């Protein structure tokens, strides 16, 4: 099973600024995903982070707002740009390795925008 | 994408079996059903998954109806530590990759 570390674990940010969240996996994985979990809600898939190419975004999420990088098979970043209080959520990184049947999740980044 | 529907909340007595239902009536033939749980403030934890057949592991059993339109997660002897939100998920294959689409989740409370 993959162990996923996210940084920061939490942050309080001013509106209008941007925050970059890092996701580090302890082994090479084929798939990496970013989710948003708004307070009291389920997880919503933001995008699939593709290694060496542009991320694949879900409906309602755009690259200008949530730029994603994935430079290699163990690391990805999600940036939340031009933040507003509505972006206050938990952002979770998930990954799946080639031989695994399930995806694993990080502990999440709790973001509060003031 | 297939969607799942789950009851919002359930209670279960400690030591009894917890049966958590999920409806996925629009699931396609190659889409798997996964179950995860999320204990407060933690990332989701994998429990079990299946395609057609019933599955059992050390944590739980998964019963899938013959028409695959619904499933039930069974925790055979619930403990207080099983109190969590349980998510029924459909794994969708798309463009050479997978997407894990979360349902709304069932908040299970195990009572002493």
Boltz contact constraints between the chains, C-beta under 6 A:
constraints:
  - contact:
      token1: [A, 31]
      token2: [B, 97]
      max_distance: 6.0
  - contact:
      token1: [A, 42]
      token2: [B, 102]
      max_distance: 6.0
  - contact:
      token1: [A, 42]
      token2: [B, 104]
      max_distance: 6.0
  - contact:
      token1: [A, 42]
      token2: [B, 105]
      max_distance: 6.0
  - contact:
      token1: [A, 43]
      token2: [B, 102]
      max_distance: 6.0
  - contact:
      token1: [A, 48]
      token2: [B, 97]
      max_distance: 6.0
  - contact:
      token1: [A, 92]
      token2: [B, 43]
      max_distance: 6.0
  - contact:
      token1: [A, 102]
      token2: [B, 46]
      max_distance: 6.0
  - contact:
      token1: [A, 103]
      token2: [B, 100]
      max_distance: 6.0
  - contact:
      token1: [A, 105]
      token2: [B, 43]
      max_distance: 6.0
  - contact:
      token1: [A, 105]
      token2: [B, 44]
      max_distance: 6.0
  - contact:
      token1: [A, 106]
      token2: [B, 43]
      max_distance: 6.0
  - contact:
      token1: [A, 107]
      token2: [B, 43]
      max_distance: 6.0
  - contact:
      token1: [A, 108]
      token2: [B, 43]
      max_distance: 6.0
